[in-house]
Amino acid sequence: MKKSLKQSHNLGFLLTLAGVFLFWLTYRLIFRFPEWFDEIFVKAFVFGVPAWVYAYQTSKRKKSSDPMGFTTIGIWQGLFFGLCIGGFFQFVAVLSLRLRGDVVMPSFTAIAPYFWTFLALALMTAWWESLFFFGYVIGNLRDRKMSEVPVVAITTLVFLLFHAPLRFVLVGSAEQLVSQLFVLSFFAIGQAILYLRTKSMYAITLSHMLWGMVFLLYGV
């Protein structure tokens, strides 16, 4: 019975990943809605729903009120780590721009009247993607008693799987594509390790938000 339940759980996880991936890929390739609509509403449905369902089911199964790192215990420590790691991510992203020969100069966004709107969008992106890629995916992998190395590796591959197709479409050269995939891999590895170490959704959301601001401030 336990083996059957485990196999059913594994199949459900894989089917959910495949379904979310196909839906998200189709949506991004076909539809062109305003960015705020994608970040606030579409990602809430595509990434948020599976994560919340998992959190609800896990809290009932394990009798835990905090299966994904929402606890207020250690919140300030989590935010501190998120701030530090997010700043480091920004440094690496800017360094990668310099290494490929781009001129690093803040875009108009930094002084635009809509700056706080962009910051809010970066926060929404960070929240929904953190819930899914690190809360949901890592949570399911840890349920299988995996060690940290394969958990980080698989989480990074899933993150790249969701982000790489759009990079192929948008990026003009192979050199830029390799550079962006490298930076995305570095980011996913760092986020996975940060989440495993802090067990804090606040930490990875803040670091993700700071990472996202690189794309706004430097027009990446």
N, C-alpha and C positions, 0 to 999 in steps of 0.2 A: 504493500500500500504506500509506504513512504517513498519507495523508488518510483512508483507511478506518479505520485504527486510532484516529485522532483522533476521528472521528465516533462510533465505538463507545465510546470513553472518555467522550465528552460525554453520550451516551445513557445509559450506565451511571450516571454521576453524577446526572443528572436523575431517572432511575427510582429510584435509591436515596433521593434526597431525598423524592420523592413517596411512596414506600413507607413510609419512616420517619415522615413527617408523618401519613399516614392511620392508621398503626398507633397512634401516640402520641395523636392526637386521639380516636380511638375508645376507646382505653384510659382516657383521662382523663374522658371523658364518661359512660362506662358503669360502670367499676369504681371501687370505693372501698376500697382497702386502706390499712393504716397508712402514715403518711408515711415511716417508716424503710424500709419494704419498697420503696416507689417509688424513693427516693433511692439506696439501696444496690444493689438487684437489678434493678429494671425499667429504670432509666436505664443501668445497666451493659450490659444487653442491647440496648436501643433505640439509645442513643447511642454506647456503648463499642465494640460489635462493628464497625460500619462504620468507625469511626476506626482501630481496630487493624488491620483488614483493609487499609485504605488505607496505613497506616504500613508494614505488611509488604510490600505490593506495591511501594510507592515505594522502599523501601530496596533491594529487589532490582533494580528498573528503573534507578535512579540510582546504585546501589552506594553508598548513603549509610546510615550507621548511626544517623543522627539526623534523620529527615525532618520531625519535628513539634516540635522544640524541647525535647527531654529531656536534652540534654547537660549535664554537670556544669560545663562551662566557663562562667564568668560566672553561676553559680547565685545567688551572694549579691547580685550586681548586679540580677539579675532579681527576687529576693525584695524587694530594697529598692524597686525601681520599683513592684512589685505592692502593697507596703504603702502607698506614697505615693498611688498612684492609687486604691487601695481606700478610703483615708481621704477622698479628694476625692469619690468616689462617695457615701460616707455623708453627707457634708456636703450634696451636691446633693439627695439623697433627703429628708433632714430639712428642707431649705429648701423643697422642693416641698410637704411636709406643712404647713408654716407658711403658705405662700402660698395654699393652699386652705382655710385657717382651722382646721385640726386642732390640737388641743393636743398638743404634743410632750413626752411624758413617758415615760421608760423603763417598759416593762411589767414584770410580775412575773418575766419570764424572766431578767432580769439577776441576780437574787438567788436564783433557784430552784436546788434541788439538781441538777436535770437540765441545768444550763447547758452543761456540757462535752459532754453528749450532743447538744444542739442544735448546738453548735459543730462536732462531728464530722459531723453531717448536712449542715451548710452546706458543709463541706469536700468531702463526697462529691458534693453537687450541683454545686459549682464544678468539680470534677475531670471528671465525665462530660460536663457541658455545654461546658466549655472544649475538651475533646477533639473534640467533634462540631462545634459552631458555629464555632469558630475554628481548631482544628487541621485538621479534615477539610474544612470548607467553604472556608476560605481557602487551604488547601493545593491543593485542586482548581482554584480560580480562578487561583492563581499559576502552576499548571502550564500554563495557557492564555496565559501571558505578559501578563496584564492589568496595567494600572497601578494604583496604590494607590487612587485615588478610586473607580473602579467596583468594586474589590474590597471596600472599606469599605461602599459603598452596597448592594451585593448581599448581603453578609454581614448587614448590619443588617436588610434586608427579610426574609431567611430567619429571623433571630432573632425578629422581630415576628410572622411567619407562624405560628411554633410557639407563641408565648406569647399572642397576641391573642385567640384563640377562648375560652380559659379566662377571660380578663379580661372578655369580653362576658357570660359566664355569671355571674361572681361580683360584678362591680361594679354598684352600684345606680343610678348616675346617669351621664348623658353627660359631665358636667363631670369626675367622678372618672375616667371611662374615658379621656378626652383627657389628663388629667394623668398617669395611669399609663403610657399609651402614649408620651408625651413622655419620661418618665424612662427607660423601657425603651429607647427609641431612643438617648438620650444615653449610656446604659450600653453598648449594643452598639457604637456608634461609638467610644467610648473604648477598649473592649476590643480591637476590631479594630486600631486604631492602635497600641495598646500591644504587641500581638502582632507586628505588622509591624515595629515599631521594635526590639523586644528579641529577637525570635525565641525567646522563652522561654515554655514552657508553665507554668513555676513562677510567673512574674510574673502571668499572667492568672488562674491558679487562685487565688492569694492575694487578688488584688483582687476576684475574683468572690466568694470566701468572705466577705470583709469587707462586700461589698455585701449578701450574703444575710443577714448578721447584723442589718442594719437592720430587716428584716422581723420578726425575732425580738425585738430589743430594744425596738422602738417599736410592736410589734403592728400593723404595716401590713397 
